[in-house]
Amino acid sequence: MSILLVDGGHRLSGTIRVSGNKNEALPLIAASLLCDAPVTLSNVPDIGDVRSMLAIARSLGARVSSLRSARVTIDASQRLSSRLSLDLSASIRGSILFASSLLVRTGRAILPQPGGDSIGRRRLDTHFLVFKALGASLTVRRPRSKRKGDSLTYVLEAPGGLRGANIYLDEASVTATENALMAAAGAKGRTVIANAASEPHVQGLCRFLQSMGVVIEGIGSNVLTILPSNRPRKVRSHTVGCDYIEAGSLIGLAAATGSDITVTNVDPGVLRMILFQFSRLGVRAKIDEKKRTVRVACRRPPRILKDLGNAIPRIEDSPWPGMPADLTSIMLVVASQARGTCLIHEKMFESRLFFVDTLIAMGAQIVLCDPHRAVVVGPSPLYGATISSPDIRAGMALLIAALAAQGKSTIYNVVQIDRGYERIDQRLRALGARVARLRQRKRRITNR
């Protein structure tokens, strides 16, 4: 395990390149198991969650090359196992994405309870609604004992193959949409998915499936029509899109620390709502569409813009193309360093905002109204503290807070940040951040 030692209160400057989109890379790894020939994925981030998904692919029988220079090759041409490892599944929620590939390839998928961030309840019901609609049966096996580590096991079976269907998702779940797309790509007949998620990484998966010969209509909308190919083409390679969540995190870093940072390798088209929400916090960003860069230069605290009638603004997440929920934690830290008052409203997960007690201990003026809403008054001087990262996004938000704070901070449970941000300490040092990584064997501590 690692800890980060942060000496905060220093302005940063320079250029930093955005990595490949984690949320696109994960379903692409699962979708590669649909192919009967090697697939090479490029612009793949070398992060914990990607390594976990590649380990699952290996455990199922695929040949997986080493991840080097952001490239990895997956060869699933041989026979695959239908059972996911309990330990590997528990390490990442994305393990549920292998269900569709295994149903198509083996007619069966045995799935332990997936893991993931502890940010609130994350339903699996929509996934199973999809599989049942496509003709699979579901059996839920309960643990034989109450020993720690025992969990439910889900057994999906479709020995005669999947059949196309009209599907209405009861929530616009990204991972359920991705599972539906992969399952429909291997089903017999036409499938229509209504109330589908339309995030950029969902669109990236659609383009991957199209390269297999699958016809997909409505990409970017909430109604997708899928016509599988009778003669699937071999997918030679696919390039993962840029990570707009990481881009938003780095924009937030510049704003919170009063720095001059240029973020490169961005897709300007997917940053519109993110930049709009930052502008409501007074953060100005200069985008160069030709060079695919965003520059944020903050030499003084940004000023929160009030709504008409002098009303306190509300920054809230919503399905794409709204503000991504994964940036809520970052926005909250930026708001704590901006002049004015705003309401942060996180609609999706009831535990995502619980990290604010650490920010309050560091000096932030925040009132947690309920599990979904927080009133932030800024700017508040922050001071170094001992911190434990609770999940990927809150961990990055707390790292930004530590860099903005006066004094030194120690961050434990860094593995959470490493799950979503590639070599973050090295890349921040290139901007002038005073961040050091130490290996340690001590047990992680709770926030205080």
Protein Blocks (a to p, Z undefined) as FASTA:
>chain_A
ZZddddehiaceddddddddfklmmmmmmmmmmpccdcddehiacdfklmmmmmmmmmno
pacdddeehiacddfkbccdfbdcfklmmmpmklmmmmmmmmmmnopacddddedddebj
cdfklmmmmmmmnopacdddddfbfcehiacddddddfkopaddddddfbdcfklmmmmm
mmmmmmgcjdddehiafbfklmmmmmmmmmnopacehihiabdcddddfbdcddfbdcdd
ddfklmmmmmmmmmmnopacddehiafklmmmmmmmmmmnopacdddfknopacdddfbd
cdddddehhiacdddddddfbdcfklmmmmmmmmmmpgcddddddfkbmklmmmmmmmmm
nopacddfblmbccddddddddddddddfbfklmmmmmmmmmmpgcjdddehklmmmmmm
ghklmmmmmnopacdddddfbdcdddZZ
